[in-house]
């Protein structure tokens, strides 16, 4: 957690607006580093406190999530679906360590929602990391939806291709084979198919 925690706290420090913010910030860092039961209780209370800036909830949720405290789940899922990719990445890191069985279902719902495709990159990567039963179907569904010419979300499609290769499930072969026809995906799709021991003949392009 240490490198990611430093990145988070360095970023959040730029959001502080008053001496009171600095006091709260240093208090949060102390609680997170000590990781005691009493400290986790205080962090959990911060998740539901009203009229608090988002950075307070983010530090508290990240710290609790990395400690395996499932009270962080709802806040982390909210941040996973946030418009700021940096916050999405931080939430995904903590969710991968949280060990909550709801995580894969939440990530799959975000990844497959066509209205949230612009924010699906980190849910997709999280699904690959989790290796949950929901992972392969969600990545296949998302990839198939994005195999259209000139999609602006090709980075999400690329993450699906790479994730399916890492997961090693042959259910992904048809979608990965279709991805070979897309210039930005072709190299990664070929690599993923090779990991699945699928080879295409030069003559007809079929495995």
N, C-alpha and C positions, 0 to 999 in steps of 0.2 A: 504493500500500500504506500510505502514511504515516498517514492518518486511522484506518484500521482497526487498524493496529499500535498506535497510541496508545490506542484503545478497549480492545484486548486487554490491553495491559500495565497500564492503569489498573485494569481489572477484576481481573486476576491479583494485583495488589499487595495487594488485600484478602484474598487467600488465604495470604499469607505468615505463618508461625507462629514463626519463630525468626531470630536473626541469621544463621545459616547459610543459611536460605532467602533472605534478602536478598542475601547474597553471590552465591549461585547465580543469582538473578534479575538482578542487575546484570551478571553475566558473560554471561548469555543475551542481554540487550539489546545489549551491546557486540558480540557475535558477529553478531547479526542486522543491526546497522547497518553493520558493516564489510563484510559479505557477501564474504569472501575464500574461496578454495578451502580453506585450512586451517580457517577458521571453519566452513564448511559440513560439513567432515569431523567436527568436534567436535559440531556440532548433530545430525548423523546418528547419532553414537554415543549421544547422549542419548535418541534414539527407542527404542532397544532395551535401555537400561540397566534393570536390575531394581530394584524397590522404590523407584521414583521417583514423586513426586506427579504427578498428571495435568497440572497447569499447566506443568510443565517440558516434557513431551512436546507440549503444545499450542503453546507459544511456538516450540519447535524446528520442529515440523511446519509451522506457519504461515509461518515465515521461509523454510524450504526450499521450500515450495510456491510462494510468491510469487516465489522465485528460479528456479523451473522445475526444481528438483531432485526427480526422481521417487522418491527414497527416502522422501519424505514421504507417498506415496500411501496406504499401508495405515493409517497413523495418522489421516490426514485423513478417510478413509472411516469409520473407527471413530467419529470425532468428529461426522461428518455424521449418524450414526445414534444420537447421544447423547440422553439424556433432557432435557438442558438446551438450550433453543432458542438461547440466546446462543452456546453452543459450536457448535451446528449452523451458525449463520450465519457464524461465523468460518471454519469448515472449508469451507463452500461458497464463500466469497470466495477462499480460497487454491486450492481445486480448480479454480475457473474460470480461474485463471492458471497452473496447473501444466502444462497441455498434455499430459497423459497420456491416451492413447487408451482406457484402461480406465475413465476417469472416468464417461463417459456410461452405460456398461453398469452400473456400480455404482450410480449415481444412479437409473437405471431400475428396478433390482432393489429398491431401497429404496422408491421411490415406488409401485410396483405390489404390494408385499407387504401383504396385508390385515391382517396381524398387527402391522404397523408404521405404520399410517395416522396415528396420533397424532403421529408424528415425521416425517411426509412433506412438510411444508411447504417446507423448505429444499431437499431433493432435487428437488421439483417446480420450484422457482424456478431451481435450478441447471440442470436440463434445458432450460428455456427460454433461459437465457443461453448454453448450449453450442451450441445449434442443430445437434445431432448427429443422425445417422440414427435413433438410438433415441428422440429427444425426442418427436416427435409421437405415435408409437404408444403410448408409455408414458403420456403426458398424457391421451390419449383413453381408454385403458384405466382409468386412475385416476379420471377424471371420470365415466365411465359407471358405475363401481362406486359412486360417491358420490351419484348422482342418485336418492336415496331420500328420502322425507319425514322431516323432523326429524333429519337426520344431524348428529351433533355435530362433524363434520369439514368444515363448510361453508367454512372458510377455506382448507383444502387444495383443495376443489373450485373455489373462486374463483381461486386461484393457477393451477389448470389452465386455467380459462376465459381468464384474462388471458394466460397463456403461449401458448396455442393461437392467440389473436388476434395476438400478436406474431410468432409463427412463420409465419403466413400460408399454411398448408397447407390446401387445401380438403378433405382427408380428415376434417378436424375438423368440417365443417358439420353432420352428423347429431347429434353429441354436443352441439355448441353450440346447435343448435335445441332439443334436449330441455331444455337448461339454462334456456331462456327461461321455462319453466313453474315455476321455483323462485324465489321472491321475492328471496332474498338473492343470486342469481346473475343475475337477469334483465337488469339494466342492463349488467353487464359482458359478458354473452353477446351482447346486442344490439350493443354496441360492437365486440366481436370479429368478429361476423358482418359488420358494416359494413366493417371492415378487409379482410374477404375479399370485399367487394362482393356480399354476399348481402342481399337485401331481402325482407321478408315482406309479403305482401299483407294488408290489414286484414280481408278477408272470411274466408279460411280458415286464416290463420296459417301458410301455407307459402310457401317461397321461390320 
